Amino acid sequence: MKNRGIISGCMAIVLLIGSACSPLPVVTETATPQLPDIETTELHVFAAASLTDAFSEIGKRFEAAHPGASVVFNFAASQQLAQQISEGAPADVFASANKKQMDVVIEAGEVLSGTQRTFVKNRLVVIFPSDNPAGVAELEDLAKSGLKLVLAAQEAPVGQYSLDFLDKASADPAYGAAFKDDVLKNVVSYEDNVKAVLTKVSLGEADAGIVYTSDITGDMAGKVDRLDIPDGLNVIASYPIATVKESSNPDLAQAFIDLVLLPEGQDILANYGFIPAAE
């Protein structure tokens, strides 16, 4: 019986040693498939500051429809963008808040001929903080002594449009020839672009300002109140868009412009208070 126990123990040792010397089974893991890298193409869109919210949404729609495309926006006053493009800044699309600045870029030879189109319109509105500390109730109040008014600089499209409105009002007997001068005496700062005007008024740093109707949508609608400017005194702003001549992606640039002009793009712009180009 002892011999059988010894033999059994030896066999167990042999089996154990043999098992240890045998090659271990290979465990294969299911590897995550390696997808080919998708080349990202950047599309540089220079757009007027007033287009920030609407174009940001259009940009997301464009990227979803064009995998691999990344829209890089440069939002600023149109005159600043025109200068940058004229000086050779890398841009594919230029969207201006007025024809004047588009003409600057065209005259500099920086627009692909025949691509410029009016894609949307806008109108002016007077805004004031929701608590209305100056008691603004009518346009005549803009000329009240002591009122703190903020306007965009004349070089910015909305700044020139604001001066055009004041010229019209001063020619109207209801306001009087001194209206423009009296209003301008109340200006406490001239801002680079319309968004800066909106910000100062919404923060209560000014009693009133003049912006576009498209600027007081979304969150801003709860921070400022508005005083409409009658059609006879208002100025309708026309926005042109074009492909930049030195664009490294002219086909993609044109595709972006097409989206802006299509009903999908026009609906987005309308949702942000813009006037469709066809109207």
Summary of the structure (lengths in Angstrom):
residues: 279
radius of gyration: 31.9
end to end distance: 109.0
largest distance: 130.5
contacts: 873
relative contact order: 0.19
helix: 43%
strand: 23%
